[in-house]
Amino acid sequence: MTPQMIGPEVEDRLDWLALTDAIEQAHSLPRAQIADTFLYRRNDTLLTRSAWIDGLGVAVKPATIFPDNPGHGKAMVNGVVNLLDDADGQLRAIVDFHLVTKWKTAGDSLLSARKLARKDARRLLIVGAGHVAASMVQAYRAMIPDAQITIWNRTTASAQKLANEVGADMAEDLAAAVGNSEIIATTTMSKEPLVRGEWITPGTHLDLIGAYRPDLREVDDAAIARARLFVDSRTTTIGHIGEIQIPLDNGTITESDIIADFYDLPSGKYARQSDDEITIAKNGGGAHLDLMTARYILDAAG
């Protein structure tokens, strides 16, 4: 079997809503086995993420994180996704790392928004102005073509630049923008909460994306306490991500306050119950989602 080489050239064959359907369907299969390993050389890191889902296949995603690269005009994070056959273990495809990461990250949160946001939601706020923020604009517009999107960023010039590129508005006052939004996506690497619970209007849905380490948070305890709380995976969020673990450690919430993760999708538990409740979904990622996304990309590439 000659493996396929799949790069960004297939992106015009991909569809955001179809990806979320594929992710949901994959969560009806046996629970994924996942593992991460780390190697270090001074400030540089090699992270290898692996997943095996019986009936879907195997993915191995080595990623290098070289913090000095941006100073030399190179990407800080690089890697590749190896997709192996479930039946015989042979290499099926080598998929572009950045393509998988982009679609996995935004698709994960889009699935949550499809399940948890109000069906009449139109006013969207993106907190942050980087690559993930731009991807979320694309993903949300697939769900809500007439969405009214606003961008906020600590650096106003960056927010204005992205807003101009994607045809969105730019906000200077975060509190006012939060209060006027029906869907909010946070895409920063903040160590201090940016979005405060007191600003959030009843009926709002929040997709928390950026905080991926134990010391990072994008919303405060008041927001967590006011919301019905969901995660994509208990395994990759509890004990790993500050957004969830800090309020667990300080007693703001208990693990039982996490209502559902994506493995509860088949039961219908991952859902909004009323129009006025606040919902929060924490996007923790994980190699199993890389596998689901890479397999969708392989199938879509033909």
Backbone hydrogen bonds, N-H to C=O, Kabsch-Sander energy under -0.5 kcal/mol:
donor,donor_aa,acceptor,acceptor_aa,energy
4,Q,92,R,-2.4
6,I,4,Q,-0.6
6,I,94,I,-2.6
7,G,5,M,-0.5
10,V,7,G,-1.8
11,E,8,P,-2.0
13,R,10,V,-2.5
14,L,11,E,-1.6
19,L,15,D,-2.1
20,T,16,W,-2.0
21,D,17,L,-2.0
22,A,18,A,-2.1
23,I,19,L,-2.6
24,E,20,T,-2.4
25,Q,21,D,-2.5
26,A,22,A,-2.3
27,H,23,I,-1.1
27,H,24,E,-0.6
28,S,25,Q,-1.8
29,L,26,A,-1.3
33,Q,52,W,-2.4
34,I,32,A,-0.5
35,A,50,S,-2.0
37,T,48,T,-2.0
39,L,46,L,-2.1
41,R,44,D,-2.3
44,D,41,R,-2.7
45,T,65,I,-1.9
46,L,39,L,-2.8
47,L,45,T,-0.5
47,L,63,A,-3.1
48,T,37,T,-2.6
48,T,46,L,-0.5
49,R,47,L,-0.6
49,R,61,K,-2.1
50,S,35,A,-2.7
51,A,59,A,-2.3
52,W,33,Q,-2.2
53,I,57,G,-2.5
54,D,52,W,-0.5
56,L,53,I,-2.6
57,G,53,I,-2.3
58,V,84,L,-2.1
59,A,51,A,-2.5
60,V,82,N,-2.2
61,K,49,R,-3.4
63,A,47,L,-3.4
64,T,78,N,-3.0
65,I,45,T,-2.9
66,F,64,T,-0.6
66,F,76,M,-2.7
69,N,66,F,-1.9
71,G,68,D,-0.9
72,H,69,N,-2.4
73,G,70,P,-1.5
74,K,69,N,-2.1
78,N,64,T,-2.1
80,V,62,P,-1.4
81,V,95,V,-2.0
82,N,60,V,-2.8
82,N,80,V,-0.6
83,L,81,V,-0.6
83,L,93,A,-2.9
84,L,58,V,-3.2
84,L,82,N,-0.6
85,D,90,Q,-3.5
89,G,85,D,-1.4
92,R,83,L,-2.9
93,A,83,L,-1.8
94,I,4,Q,-2.9
95,V,81,V,-2.9
95,V,93,A,-0.5
96,D,6,I,-2.4
97,F,79,G,-0.6
100,V,96,D,-2.1
101,T,97,F,-2.6
102,K,98,H,-2.3
103,W,99,L,-2.1
104,K,100,V,-3.0
105,T,101,T,-2.4
106,A,102,K,-2.1
107,G,103,W,-2.0
108,D,104,K,-2.2
109,S,105,T,-1.4
110,L,106,A,-2.3
111,L,107,G,-2.3
112,S,108,D,-1.5
113,A,109,S,-2.4
114,R,110,L,-2.5
115,K,111,L,-1.5
116,L,112,S,-2.7
117,A,113,A,-2.0
121,A,118,R,-1.6
124,L,122,R,-0.7
124,L,148,Q,-2.5
125,L,183,I,-2.5
126,I,150,T,-2.9
127,V,125,L,-0.6
127,V,185,A,-3.4
128,G,126,I,-0.7
128,G,152,W,-3.6
134,A,130,G,-1.9
135,S,131,H,-2.1
136,M,132,V,-2.4
137,V,133,A,-1.7
138,Q,134,A,-1.7
139,A,135,S,-2.6
140,Y,136,M,-2.9
141,R,137,V,-2.0
142,A,138,Q,-1.2
142,A,139,A,-0.6
143,M,139,A,-1.0
143,M,140,Y,-0.5
144,I,140,Y,-3.2
147,A,144,I,-2.1
148,Q,122,R,-3.0
149,I,147,A,-0.8
150,T,124,L,-2.2
151,I,169,D,-2.6
152,W,126,I,-2.5
156,T,154,R,-0.8
158,S,155,T,-0.6
159,A,155,T,-1.8
160,Q,156,T,-2.6
161,K,157,A,-2.2
162,L,158,S,-2.3
163,A,159,A,-2.5
164,N,160,Q,-2.4
165,E,161,K,-1.9
166,V,162,L,-2.4
167,G,163,A,-1.1
168,A,163,A,-2.5
169,D,149,I,-2.7
171,A,151,I,-2.7
174,L,172,E,-0.8
177,A,173,D,-2.1
178,V,174,L,-2.8
179,G,175,A,-2.2
180,N,176,A,-1.2
181,S,178,V,-1.6
182,E,123,R,-3.2
183,I,123,R,-1.7
184,I,205,H,-2.4
185,A,125,L,-2.7
186,T,207,D,-2.4
187,T,127,V,-3.0
187,T,185,A,-0.5
194,L,218,E,-1.8
195,V,218,E,-2.6
199,W,196,R,-1.9
200,I,196,R,-0.6
200,I,197,G,-1.0
203,G,276,D,-0.8
204,T,201,T,-1.7
205,H,182,E,-2.2
206,L,279,T,-2.7
207,D,184,I,-3.2
208,L,206,L,-0.6
208,L,281,A,-2.6
209,I,186,T,-2.2
209,I,207,D,-0.6
210,G,186,T,-1.4
216,L,213,R,-1.4
217,R,190,S,-1.9
220,D,195,V,-1.7
224,I,220,D,-1.9
225,A,221,D,-2.9
226,R,222,A,-1.7
227,A,223,A,-1.2
228,R,278,I,-2.8
229,L,227,A,-0.6
229,L,257,D,-0.8
230,F,280,I,-2.6
231,V,260,A,-1.9
232,D,282,K,-1.9
237,T,233,S,-0.7
237,T,234,R,-0.7
238,I,234,R,-1.8
240,H,237,T,-2.0
241,I,237,T,-2.2
242,G,213,R,-2.3
244,I,241,I,-1.5
245,Q,241,I,-3.2
246,I,242,G,-2.0
248,L,244,I,-1.3
249,D,245,Q,-3.0
250,N,246,I,-2.2
251,G,248,L,-0.8
252,T,247,P,-1.3
253,I,247,P,-1.7
257,D,254,T,-2.1
258,I,255,E,-1.5
259,I,229,L,-2.6
259,I,257,D,-1.0
260,A,229,L,-0.6
262,F,232,D,-1.5
264,D,261,D,-2.8
265,L,262,F,-1.7
267,S,264,D,-0.6
268,G,264,D,-0.6
268,G,265,L,-1.5
269,K,264,D,-1.3
270,Y,264,D,-0.6
271,A,269,K,-1.7
272,R,115,K,-1.3
277,E,274,S,-0.6
279,T,204,T,-2.2
280,I,228,R,-2.3
281,A,206,L,-2.6
282,K,230,F,-2.4
283,N,208,L,-3.0
283,N,281,A,-0.6
284,G,282,K,-0.8
289,L,286,G,-0.9
290,D,286,G,-1.3
291,L,287,A,-2.4
292,M,288,H,-2.3
293,T,289,L,-2.3
294,A,290,D,-3.0
295,R,291,L,-2.5
296,Y,292,M,-1.8
297,I,293,T,-2.7
298,L,294,A,-2.6
299,D,295,R,-2.4
300,A,296,Y,-2.7
301,A,297,I,-2.3
302,G,298,L,-1.1
